[in-house]
Amino acid sequence: MSRTGGAQVPAINPSVDLSESQQGDLRAISYAITSLAAVFVALRMVARRKRNNVGPDDYMLLVALVGFIELLIGYEG
């Protein structure tokens, strides 16, 4: 592994201002991905209930999703 030895590393995209906050963008992406996950979990539960094949793994998936949503909401405040 070589180091740069104090040399300047060029910016990947010089038009991006790294001093401004990206928090709003990251929050929007987190909400979108979580919403998509909730849709897929709901579809999985509907499909499993139609076949009467709901198992402990499905309930753990719901617990994990609810826990993640609580975590996401907790960072709001």
Order of alpha helices (4+ residues) and beta strands (2+ residues): alpha-alpha
